[in-house]
Amino acid sequence: MKILVSAAEISSDLQAESCIRALHGRLIAAGTPVEIAGIGGPKVRSLPGFRCMEPAENLRAMGVGELLSSYRYIRKVGYRLIDFALEFQPDIFITFDYPNFHLEMMEKLQPRIKDNPLRHALKICAIPPKLWVWREGRIKKIQRLYDGVLVVFPFEKDFYQKRGVPVVYEGNPLIAGLPFDMTPTDALALLGCTKHVADGWTPVAVLPGSRDGELKHNLPVIGDTLERCAEMNGTKLLALIPAPPGVQAEAVRSRLQDSSRVIYRIVEGNSHACLRASRAGLIKSGTSTLEAVLLGSTPVIFYKTGLLTELTFRLVTRYLGPVGLPNILLGIKKRENSIFPEFLGPEATPDALAKALAAALATPGGISAHQRHLLDMLVPHRDVPGKIAEKLLEWLQQRPSADDGLTR
């Protein structure tokens, strides 16, 4: 069995690894030899025998402006992936997230598979585009290019089902793997910060993102925010910052300076421990905001972007709902009614972020009901990746014969 995976962003590396590892395990248990190849970050590259066509770290980009600046290189990788797929001839081809890259690549691949066995592969769009925000018309492209989608949130399942797209939703594999048994004390010990807290420093999680563009825009606002928050609460803050995969800790450290009110503890990975050890966090919009709530850390959600991306979001998309996953999953319709505060673009000033973070640090223990509700929603099975793998294998077994083909 040949599996071709493209997890072209660091942020989708964990999702892809958990799903493909479960799929690999079930195939091996059934006595089926497995080959895995494609694009991935450190986690995907750790899969047994993975043949790496391109490291995901080479494709880091964020937003419209950043994508334009690296478009030529990313496009070349897309063409290479097409050639690789035609040569590798997988039985399953799964793309994760990164919709512009993958949809363009699949579109260009389509006319080249008419006389190639690849036309019979099961093609899955995992973590598909956020079409409920904008460009819903792309649903027709997904229907034409893929055999189905793999989603990780329940509202996505309803969205795609109503539009006639075959969908797999068995829960969120990342959320299912969170270290719920880890106590805050355990987390502090793991991070080597027990003495800091004993000396009066208050831990606060800081997750500025994993892409180069995110770090470029988000890191400059962090220092002033934490200084003002510490002054407002009359406390000393211990900022716990997990360095993202592929990003050197020193690259983050060089942009942040310790002071009498704020010191920074930058660690390799261990984002879950940072969240578990902290009562609240300053967290870039994304999956980490949801992980924060589930691990007991109130997120102050923010997102800084370049001017072009900001104008696109405000003037073209005109999306007025929340962007933070916990707010979306809790049914919030308008961003101003968010349970967990959100600050986007020019709203994310040090003063506004500091006030929200100070309030979150001053009100512990207020999110347990939300934790329970979200956990029940996102982890319906004890082995979410395994259930996803089983469903994909069912689809693979039910596909038409080679003569009938699969591609729409």
C-alpha positions as a Markdown table, in Angstrom:
| # | Residue | x | y | z |
|---|---|---|---|---|
| 1 | Met | 0.0 | 0.0 | 0.0 |
| 2 | Lys | 1.4 | 3.4 | -1.0 |
| 3 | Ile | 0.4 | 6.5 | 0.9 |
| 4 | Leu | 1.3 | 10.0 | -0.4 |
| 5 | Val | 0.9 | 12.7 | 2.1 |
| 6 | Ser | 1.4 | 16.5 | 1.7 |
| 7 | Ala | 1.4 | 18.4 | 5.0 |
| 8 | Ala | 3.0 | 21.5 | 3.6 |
| 9 | Glu | 2.7 | 23.6 | 6.8 |
| 10 | Ile | 4.3 | 23.1 | 10.2 |
| 11 | Ser | 0.9 | 23.7 | 11.7 |
| 12 | Ser | -0.6 | 20.6 | 10.0 |
| 13 | Asp | 2.4 | 18.4 | 10.7 |
| 14 | Leu | 1.0 | 17.0 | 14.0 |
| 15 | Gln | -2.5 | 16.3 | 12.5 |
| 16 | Ala | -1.0 | 14.5 | 9.5 |
| 17 | Glu | 1.4 | 12.5 | 11.7 |
| 18 | Ser | -1.2 | 11.2 | 14.0 |
| 19 | Cys | -3.6 | 10.2 | 11.2 |
| 20 | Ile | -1.0 | 8.6 | 8.9 |
| 21 | Arg | 0.7 | 6.7 | 11.8 |
| 22 | Ala | -2.7 | 5.2 | 12.8 |
| 23 | Leu | -3.3 | 4.3 | 9.1 |
| 24 | His | 0.1 | 2.7 | 8.9 |
| 25 | Gly | -0.4 | 0.7 | 12.1 |
| 26 | Arg | -3.6 | -0.8 | 10.9 |
| 27 | Leu | -2.2 | -1.8 | 7.5 |
| 28 | Ile | 0.9 | -3.4 | 9.0 |
| 29 | Ala | -1.3 | -5.2 | 11.6 |
| 30 | Ala | -3.2 | -6.7 | 8.6 |
| 31 | Gly | 0.0 | -7.8 | 7.0 |
| 32 | Thr | 0.0 | -5.2 | 4.3 |
| 33 | Pro | 3.4 | -3.6 | 3.4 |
| 34 | Val | 3.3 | 0.2 | 3.4 |
| 35 | Glu | 5.3 | 2.9 | 1.7 |
| 36 | Ile | 4.8 | 6.5 | 2.8 |
| 37 | Ala | 6.2 | 9.5 | 1.0 |
| 38 | Gly | 5.6 | 13.2 | 0.3 |
| 39 | Ile | 6.0 | 16.6 | 2.1 |
| 40 | Gly | 6.1 | 16.9 | 5.9 |
| 41 | Gly | 7.5 | 18.5 | 9.0 |
| 42 | Pro | 9.5 | 16.8 | 11.7 |
| 43 | Lys | 6.6 | 14.7 | 12.9 |
| 44 | Val | 5.6 | 13.4 | 9.5 |
| 45 | Arg | 9.2 | 12.7 | 8.7 |
| 46 | Ser | 9.4 | 10.5 | 11.8 |
| 47 | Leu | 6.9 | 8.1 | 10.2 |
| 48 | Pro | 8.4 | 4.6 | 9.5 |
| 49 | Gly | 10.3 | 4.6 | 6.3 |
| 50 | Phe | 9.0 | 8.1 | 5.2 |
| 51 | Arg | 10.5 | 9.2 | 1.9 |
| 52 | Cys | 10.7 | 13.0 | 2.1 |
| 53 | Met | 10.2 | 14.9 | -1.2 |
| 54 | Glu | 10.4 | 18.4 | 0.6 |
| 55 | Pro | 10.6 | 19.5 | 4.2 |
| 56 | Ala | 7.6 | 21.5 | 5.2 |
| 57 | Glu | 9.8 | 24.1 | 6.8 |
| 58 | Asn | 10.8 | 25.3 | 3.4 |
| 59 | Leu | 7.2 | 26.3 | 2.7 |
| 60 | Arg | 6.6 | 28.5 | 5.7 |
| 61 | Ala | 4.6 | 31.5 | 4.6 |
| 62 | Met | 1.7 | 33.5 | 6.1 |
| 63 | Gly | -1.1 | 35.6 | 4.5 |
| 64 | Val | -1.4 | 37.1 | 1.1 |
| 65 | Gly | 1.7 | 39.3 | 1.2 |
| 66 | Glu | 4.0 | 36.6 | 2.5 |
| 67 | Leu | 2.7 | 34.1 | 0.0 |
| 68 | Leu | 3.3 | 36.5 | -2.9 |
| 69 | Ser | 6.9 | 37.0 | -1.9 |
| 70 | Ser | 7.7 | 33.3 | -1.9 |
| 71 | Tyr | 5.2 | 32.3 | -4.6 |
| 72 | Arg | 7.8 | 31.2 | -7.3 |
| 73 | Tyr | 9.5 | 28.8 | -5.0 |
| 74 | Ile | 6.3 | 27.3 | -3.6 |
| 75 | Arg | 4.9 | 26.9 | -7.2 |
| 76 | Lys | 8.1 | 25.0 | -8.2 |
| 77 | Val | 7.5 | 22.6 | -5.2 |
| 78 | Gly | 3.9 | 22.1 | -6.4 |
| 79 | Tyr | 5.1 | 21.0 | -9.9 |
| 80 | Arg | 7.7 | 18.7 | -8.3 |
| 81 | Leu | 4.9 | 17.2 | -6.1 |
| 82 | Ile | 2.9 | 16.5 | -9.3 |
| 83 | Asp | 5.8 | 14.7 | -11.0 |
| 84 | Phe | 6.5 | 12.8 | -7.8 |
| 85 | Ala | 2.8 | 11.7 | -7.5 |
| 86 | Leu | 2.8 | 10.5 | -11.1 |
| 87 | Glu | 5.9 | 8.5 | -10.4 |
| 88 | Phe | 5.0 | 7.2 | -7.0 |
| 89 | Gln | 1.5 | 6.2 | -8.0 |
| 90 | Pro | -0.1 | 6.0 | -4.5 |
| 91 | Asp | -3.2 | 4.1 | -3.4 |
| 92 | Ile | -4.1 | 7.0 | -1.1 |
| 93 | Phe | -3.2 | 10.6 | -1.6 |
| 94 | Ile | -3.9 | 12.9 | 1.4 |
| 95 | Thr | -3.3 | 16.6 | 1.4 |
| 96 | Phe | -3.4 | 18.5 | 4.7 |
| 97 | Asp | -4.4 | 22.2 | 5.0 |
| 98 | Tyr | -2.5 | 24.8 | 2.9 |
| 99 | Pro | -5.5 | 25.1 | 0.5 |
| 100 | Asn | -4.1 | 27.5 | -2.1 |
| 101 | Phe | -1.1 | 25.3 | -2.7 |
| 102 | His | -2.9 | 22.1 | -2.7 |
| 103 | Leu | -5.9 | 23.1 | -4.8 |
| 104 | Glu | -3.7 | 24.6 | -7.5 |
| 105 | Met | -1.5 | 21.5 | -7.4 |
| 106 | Met | -4.5 | 19.1 | -7.7 |
| 107 | Glu | -6.0 | 21.2 | -10.5 |
| 108 | Lys | -2.8 | 21.0 | -12.6 |
| 109 | Leu | -2.5 | 17.3 | -11.7 |
| 110 | Gln | -6.0 | 16.5 | -13.0 |
| 111 | Pro | -5.3 | 16.4 | -16.8 |
| 112 | Arg | -2.1 | 14.4 | -16.3 |
| 113 | Ile | -3.7 | 11.4 | -14.6 |
| 114 | Lys | -6.1 | 10.3 | -17.3 |
| 115 | Asp | -3.7 | 7.7 | -18.5 |
| 116 | Asn | -1.9 | 7.1 | -15.2 |
| 117 | Pro | -2.9 | 4.6 | -12.4 |
| 118 | Leu | -3.0 | 7.6 | -10.0 |
| 119 | Arg | -6.5 | 8.3 | -11.3 |
| 120 | His | -7.7 | 5.4 | -9.2 |
| 121 | Ala | -6.1 | 6.6 | -6.0 |
| 122 | Leu | -8.3 | 7.7 | -3.1 |
| 123 | Lys | -7.8 | 11.4 | -2.9 |
| 124 | Ile | -8.6 | 13.0 | 0.5 |
| 125 | Cys | -8.6 | 16.7 | 1.4 |
| 126 | Ala | -7.7 | 16.8 | 5.1 |
| 127 | Ile | -8.3 | 20.0 | 7.1 |
| 128 | Pro | -10.0 | 21.6 | 4.1 |
| 129 | Pro | -10.4 | 25.3 | 3.4 |
| 130 | Lys | -12.4 | 27.5 | 5.8 |
| 131 | Leu | -15.2 | 27.9 | 3.2 |
| 132 | Trp | -17.7 | 29.1 | 5.9 |
| 133 | Val | -15.5 | 32.3 | 6.1 |
| 134 | Trp | -15.1 | 33.1 | 2.5 |
| 135 | Arg | -14.9 | 31.8 | -1.1 |
| 136 | Glu | -17.5 | 29.1 | -0.6 |
| 137 | Gly | -17.5 | 28.6 | -4.4 |
| 138 | Arg | -14.3 | 26.5 | -4.0 |
| 139 | Ile | -16.6 | 23.7 | -2.8 |
| 140 | Lys | -17.1 | 22.7 | -6.5 |
| 141 | Lys | -13.4 | 22.4 | -7.0 |
| 142 | Ile | -13.1 | 20.2 | -3.9 |
| 143 | Gln | -15.9 | 18.0 | -5.2 |
| 144 | Arg | -14.2 | 17.7 | -8.6 |
| 145 | Leu | -10.6 | 17.1 | -7.4 |
| 146 | Tyr | -11.1 | 15.0 | -4.3 |
| 147 | Asp | -13.1 | 11.9 | -3.2 |
| 148 | Gly | -13.8 | 13.3 | 0.2 |
| 149 | Val | -12.7 | 15.5 | 3.1 |
| 150 | Leu | -11.3 | 14.8 | 6.5 |
| 151 | Val | -12.4 | 17.4 | 9.1 |
| 152 | Val | -11.5 | 17.8 | 12.7 |
| 153 | Phe | -14.4 | 20.0 | 14.0 |
| 154 | Pro | -18.1 | 19.1 | 14.2 |
| 155 | Phe | -19.5 | 22.2 | 12.5 |
| 156 | Glu | -17.3 | 21.4 | 9.5 |
| 157 | Lys | -18.9 | 18.0 | 9.1 |
| 158 | Asp | -22.3 | 19.7 | 8.9 |
| 159 | Phe | -21.1 | 22.3 | 6.4 |
| 160 | Tyr | -19.7 | 19.8 | 4.0 |
| 161 | Gln | -22.4 | 17.2 | 4.4 |
| 162 | Lys | -25.1 | 19.8 | 3.5 |
| 163 | Arg | -23.2 | 20.5 | 0.3 |
| 164 | Gly | -22.9 | 16.9 | -0.8 |
| 165 | Val | -19.2 | 16.3 | 0.0 |
| 166 | Pro | -18.3 | 12.9 | 1.5 |
| 167 | Val | -16.9 | 13.6 | 4.9 |
| 168 | Val | -14.9 | 11.9 | 7.6 |
| 169 | Tyr | -15.3 | 13.3 | 11.2 |
| 170 | Glu | -14.4 | 11.0 | 14.1 |
| 171 | Gly | -13.2 | 13.7 | 16.5 |
| 172 | Asn | -10.0 | 15.8 | 16.7 |
| 173 | Pro | -6.9 | 13.6 | 16.8 |
| 174 | Leu | -4.7 | 16.4 | 18.3 |
| 175 | Ile | -7.2 | 17.2 | 21.1 |
| 176 | Ala | -7.5 | 13.5 | 21.9 |
| 177 | Gly | -3.8 | 13.4 | 22.5 |
| 178 | Leu | -3.5 | 16.3 | 24.9 |
| 179 | Pro | -1.8 | 15.5 | 28.3 |
| 180 | Phe | -4.8 | 15.8 | 30.5 |
| 181 | Asp | -3.2 | 13.8 | 33.3 |
| 182 | Met | -0.4 | 16.4 | 33.6 |
| 183 | Thr | -0.9 | 18.7 | 36.6 |
| 184 | Pro | 0.3 | 22.4 | 36.6 |
| 185 | Thr | 3.0 | 21.3 | 39.1 |
| 186 | Asp | 4.1 | 18.5 | 36.8 |
| 187 | Ala | 4.3 | 21.0 | 33.9 |
| 188 | Leu | 6.4 | 23.5 | 35.8 |
| 189 | Ala | 8.8 | 20.7 | 36.9 |
| 190 | Leu | 9.1 | 19.5 | 33.3 |
| 191 | Leu | 9.9 | 23.1 | 32.2 |
| 192 | Gly | 12.4 | 23.6 | 35.0 |
| 193 | Cys | 10.4 | 26.5 | 36.4 |
| 194 | Thr | 9.4 | 25.3 | 39.8 |
| 195 | Lys | 11.8 | 27.7 | 41.6 |
| 196 | His | 10.8 | 30.7 | 39.6 |
| 197 | Val | 7.2 | 30.3 | 40.7 |
| 198 | Ala | 8.3 | 29.7 | 44.3 |
| 199 | Asp | 10.2 | 33.0 | 44.0 |
| 200 | Gly | 7.0 | 34.8 | 43.1 |
| 201 | Trp | 6.9 | 34.8 | 39.3 |
| 202 | Thr | 3.5 | 34.1 | 37.7 |
| 203 | Pro | 3.7 | 31.8 | 34.6 |
| 204 | Val | 1.9 | 33.0 | 31.5 |
| 205 | Ala | 2.0 | 31.1 | 28.2 |
| 206 | Val | 3.0 | 33.0 | 25.1 |
| 207 | Leu | 2.5 | 31.3 | 21.7 |
| 208 | Pro | 3.3 | 33.7 | 18.9 |
| 209 | Gly | 2.9 | 31.2 | 16.0 |
| 210 | Ser | 5.1 | 28.9 | 14.0 |
| 211 | Arg | 5.5 | 30.6 | 10.6 |
| 212 | Asp | 8.2 | 33.2 | 9.8 |
| 213 | Gly | 5.6 | 35.8 | 8.9 |
| 214 | Glu | 3.7 | 35.2 | 12.2 |
| 215 | Leu | 6.8 | 35.6 | 14.2 |
| 216 | Lys | 7.8 | 38.7 | 12.3 |
| 217 | His | 4.4 | 40.4 | 13.1 |
| 218 | Asn | 3.6 | 38.9 | 16.5 |
| 219 | Leu | 6.9 | 39.0 | 18.4 |
| 220 | Pro | 7.3 | 42.9 | 18.5 |
| 221 | Val | 4.0 | 43.3 | 20.4 |
| 222 | Ile | 4.7 | 40.8 | 23.1 |
| 223 | Gly | 7.3 | 42.6 | 25.1 |
| 224 | Asp | 5.3 | 45.8 | 25.7 |
| 225 | Thr | 2.1 | 43.7 | 26.3 |
| 226 | Leu | 3.7 | 41.7 | 29.1 |
| 227 | Glu | 5.4 | 44.7 | 30.7 |
| 228 | Arg | 2.1 | 46.6 | 30.9 |
| 229 | Cys | 0.2 | 43.5 | 32.1 |
| 230 | Ala | 2.8 | 43.0 | 34.9 |
| 231 | Glu | 2.4 | 46.7 | 35.9 |
| 232 | Met | -1.4 | 46.5 | 35.9 |
| 233 | Asn | -1.5 | 43.4 | 38.1 |
| 234 | Gly | 1.5 | 44.4 | 40.3 |
| 235 | Thr | 3.2 | 41.1 | 39.6 |
| 236 | Lys | 6.2 | 39.5 | 38.0 |
| 237 | Leu | 5.6 | 37.5 | 34.9 |
| 238 | Leu | 7.4 | 34.3 | 33.7 |
| 239 | Ala | 6.7 | 34.1 | 30.0 |
| 240 | Leu | 6.8 | 30.5 | 28.8 |
| 241 | Ile | 7.4 | 30.4 | 25.1 |
| 242 | Pro | 7.7 | 27.1 | 23.2 |
| 243 | Ala | 9.9 | 27.5 | 20.1 |
| 244 | Pro | 8.1 | 26.0 | 17.1 |
| 245 | Pro | 9.6 | 23.1 | 15.2 |
| 246 | Gly | 12.1 | 24.4 | 12.7 |
| 247 | Val | 12.6 | 27.7 | 14.6 |
| 248 | Gln | 15.7 | 28.1 | 16.7 |
| 249 | Ala | 15.1 | 29.3 | 20.3 |
| 250 | Glu | 17.7 | 32.0 | 19.9 |
| 251 | Ala | 15.8 | 33.5 | 16.9 |
| 252 | Val | 13.0 | 34.1 | 19.4 |
| 253 | Arg | 15.1 | 35.1 | 22.3 |
| 254 | Ser | 17.0 | 37.8 | 20.3 |
| 255 | Arg | 13.7 | 39.7 | 20.0 |
| 256 | Leu | 12.8 | 39.6 | 23.7 |
| 257 | Gln | 14.6 | 41.1 | 26.6 |
| 258 | Asp | 14.3 | 40.2 | 30.3 |
| 259 | Ser | 13.5 | 42.9 | 32.8 |
| 260 | Ser | 12.7 | 43.3 | 36.4 |
| 261 | Arg | 9.0 | 42.6 | 35.7 |
| 262 | Val | 9.2 | 40.0 | 32.9 |
| 263 | Ile | 11.5 | 37.1 | 32.2 |
| 264 | Tyr | 11.3 | 34.7 | 29.3 |
| 265 | Arg | 11.7 | 31.0 | 29.4 |
| 266 | Ile | 12.1 | 29.8 | 25.8 |
| 267 | Val | 11.9 | 26.0 | 25.4 |
| 268 | Glu | 12.1 | 23.6 | 22.5 |
| 269 | Gly | 8.6 | 22.4 | 21.8 |
| 270 | Asn | 6.5 | 21.5 | 25.0 |
| 271 | Ser | 3.7 | 23.9 | 24.1 |
| 272 | His | 1.3 | 21.7 | 26.0 |
| 273 | Ala | 3.4 | 22.0 | 29.2 |
| 274 | Cys | 3.6 | 25.7 | 28.8 |
| 275 | Leu | -0.2 | 25.9 | 28.6 |
| 276 | Arg | -0.8 | 23.5 | 31.4 |
| 277 | Ala | 1.6 | 25.5 | 33.7 |
| 278 | Ser | -0.2 | 28.8 | 33.0 |
| 279 | Arg | -3.4 | 30.3 | 34.2 |
| 280 | Ala | -3.7 | 32.4 | 31.1 |
| 281 | Gly | -1.9 | 32.9 | 27.8 |
| 282 | Leu | -1.2 | 35.3 | 25.0 |
| 283 | Ile | -1.9 | 33.1 | 22.0 |
| 284 | Lys | -1.9 | 33.5 | 18.3 |
| 285 | Ser | -5.2 | 32.5 | 16.7 |
| 286 | Gly | -5.1 | 28.8 | 15.7 |
| 287 | Thr | -5.4 | 25.3 | 17.2 |
| 288 | Ser | -3.4 | 26.4 | 20.3 |
| 289 | Thr | -6.2 | 28.6 | 21.5 |
| 290 | Leu | -8.4 | 25.6 | 21.7 |
| 291 | Glu | -5.7 | 23.5 | 23.4 |
| 292 | Ala | -5.3 | 26.3 | 25.9 |
| 293 | Val | -8.9 | 26.2 | 27.0 |
| 294 | Leu | -8.9 | 22.4 | 27.3 |
| 295 | Leu | -5.7 | 22.5 | 29.4 |
| 296 | Gly | -7.0 | 25.1 | 31.8 |
| 297 | Ser | -5.3 | 28.3 | 30.4 |
| 298 | Thr | -7.6 | 31.2 | 29.4 |
| 299 | Pro | -6.4 | 32.4 | 26.0 |
| 300 | Val | -6.2 | 36.0 | 25.0 |
| 301 | Ile | -6.4 | 35.5 | 21.2 |
| 302 | Phe | -4.5 | 37.8 | 18.8 |
| 303 | Tyr | -3.4 | 37.9 | 15.2 |
| 304 | Lys | -1.1 | 40.5 | 13.6 |
| 305 | Thr | -0.7 | 40.5 | 9.9 |
| 306 | Gly | 0.9 | 42.4 | 7.0 |
| 307 | Leu | -1.1 | 45.3 | 5.5 |
| 308 | Leu | -2.1 | 43.4 | 2.4 |
| 309 | Thr | -3.5 | 40.5 | 4.4 |
| 310 | Glu | -5.3 | 42.9 | 6.7 |
| 311 | Leu | -6.9 | 44.8 | 3.8 |
| 312 | Thr | -8.0 | 41.5 | 2.2 |
| 313 | Phe | -9.6 | 40.3 | 5.5 |
| 314 | Arg | -11.4 | 43.6 | 6.2 |
| 315 | Leu | -12.4 | 44.7 | 2.7 |
| 316 | Val | -12.8 | 41.4 | 0.7 |
| 317 | Thr | -13.7 | 38.7 | 3.2 |
| 318 | Arg | -15.7 | 41.0 | 5.5 |
| 319 | Tyr | -16.0 | 38.2 | 8.0 |
| 320 | Leu | -17.6 | 39.5 | 11.3 |
| 321 | Gly | -17.6 | 36.2 | 13.3 |
| 322 | Pro | -15.0 | 35.0 | 15.7 |
| 323 | Val | -11.7 | 33.6 | 14.5 |
| 324 | Gly | -10.7 | 31.8 | 17.7 |
| 325 | Leu | -11.6 | 28.1 | 17.6 |
| 326 | Pro | -13.0 | 27.9 | 21.1 |
| 327 | Asn | -15.4 | 30.8 | 20.4 |
| 328 | Ile | -16.5 | 29.3 | 17.1 |
| 329 | Leu | -17.1 | 25.9 | 18.7 |
| 330 | Leu | -19.0 | 27.4 | 21.6 |
| 331 | Gly | -21.5 | 28.9 | 19.0 |
| 332 | Ile | -20.5 | 32.5 | 19.1 |
| 333 | Lys | -21.8 | 34.3 | 16.1 |
| 334 | Lys | -20.4 | 37.8 | 16.5 |
| 335 | Arg | -16.8 | 38.5 | 17.4 |
| 336 | Glu | -17.7 | 41.2 | 19.9 |
| 337 | Asn | -19.6 | 38.6 | 22.0 |
| 338 | Ser | -16.6 | 36.3 | 22.2 |
| 339 | Ile | -16.2 | 34.3 | 25.5 |
| 340 | Phe | -12.4 | 34.5 | 25.0 |
| 341 | Pro | -11.2 | 37.9 | 23.9 |
| 342 | Glu | -10.0 | 38.3 | 20.3 |
| 343 | Phe | -7.8 | 41.1 | 18.9 |
| 344 | Leu | -7.1 | 41.1 | 15.2 |
| 345 | Gly | -4.7 | 43.3 | 13.2 |
| 346 | Pro | -4.6 | 46.9 | 14.4 |
| 347 | Glu | -6.8 | 45.9 | 17.4 |
| 348 | Ala | -3.9 | 43.9 | 18.8 |
| 349 | Thr | -2.2 | 46.8 | 20.6 |
| 350 | Pro | 0.0 | 46.3 | 23.7 |
| 351 | Asp | -2.5 | 48.2 | 25.8 |
| 352 | Ala | -5.6 | 46.2 | 24.7 |
| 353 | Leu | -3.8 | 42.9 | 25.0 |
| 354 | Ala | -2.4 | 43.7 | 28.4 |
| 355 | Lys | -5.8 | 44.7 | 29.8 |
| 356 | Ala | -7.3 | 41.4 | 28.6 |
| 357 | Leu | -4.4 | 39.3 | 29.8 |
| 358 | Ala | -4.4 | 41.1 | 33.3 |
| 359 | Ala | -8.1 | 40.3 | 33.6 |
| 360 | Ala | -7.6 | 36.6 | 32.7 |
| 361 | Leu | -4.8 | 36.2 | 35.2 |
| 362 | Ala | -6.9 | 37.8 | 37.9 |
| 363 | Thr | -9.9 | 35.4 | 37.4 |
| 364 | Pro | -8.7 | 31.8 | 37.6 |
| 365 | Gly | -10.9 | 28.8 | 37.4 |
| 366 | Gly | -13.6 | 30.2 | 35.2 |
| 367 | Ile | -13.5 | 28.0 | 32.1 |
| 368 | Ser | -14.1 | 24.4 | 33.5 |
| 369 | Ala | -17.6 | 24.2 | 32.1 |
| 370 | His | -16.3 | 25.2 | 28.7 |
| 371 | Gln | -13.6 | 22.7 | 29.0 |
| 372 | Arg | -16.0 | 19.8 | 29.6 |
| 373 | His | -18.3 | 20.9 | 26.8 |
| 374 | Leu | -15.5 | 21.2 | 24.2 |
| 375 | Leu | -13.9 | 18.0 | 25.3 |
| 376 | Asp | -17.1 | 16.0 | 24.8 |
| 377 | Met | -17.5 | 17.6 | 21.4 |
| 378 | Leu | -14.0 | 16.9 | 20.1 |
| 379 | Val | -13.1 | 13.5 | 21.6 |
| 380 | Pro | -16.0 | 11.2 | 21.0 |
| 381 | His | -13.7 | 8.1 | 20.9 |
| 382 | Arg | -10.7 | 7.0 | 23.0 |
| 383 | Asp | -8.7 | 6.5 | 19.8 |
| 384 | Val | -9.6 | 9.3 | 17.4 |
| 385 | Pro | -6.7 | 8.7 | 15.0 |
| 386 | Gly | -7.5 | 5.0 | 14.9 |
| 387 | Lys | -11.2 | 5.7 | 14.1 |
| 388 | Ile | -10.2 | 8.1 | 11.3 |
| 389 | Ala | -7.9 | 5.4 | 9.8 |
| 390 | Glu | -10.6 | 2.8 | 9.9 |
| 391 | Lys | -13.0 | 5.1 | 8.0 |
| 392 | Leu | -10.4 | 5.9 | 5.4 |
| 393 | Leu | -9.7 | 2.2 | 4.9 |
| 394 | Glu | -13.5 | 1.6 | 4.5 |
| 395 | Trp | -13.5 | 4.2 | 1.8 |
| 396 | Leu | -10.5 | 2.6 | 0.1 |
| 397 | Gln | -12.2 | -0.8 | 0.1 |
| 398 | Gln | -15.5 | 0.6 | -1.3 |
| 399 | Arg | -13.9 | 2.5 | -4.2 |
| 400 | Pro | -15.0 | 1.4 | -7.7 |
| 401 | Ser | -12.9 | -0.9 | -9.8 |
| 402 | Ala | -10.0 | 0.5 | -11.8 |
| 403 | Asp | -12.2 | 0.4 | -14.9 |
| 404 | Asp | -14.8 | 2.7 | -13.3 |
| 405 | Gly | -12.3 | 5.1 | -11.7 |
| 406 | Leu | -12.8 | 7.4 | -8.8 |
| 407 | Thr | -12.1 | 10.9 | -9.9 |
| 408 | Arg | -15.1 | 13.1 | -10.5 |
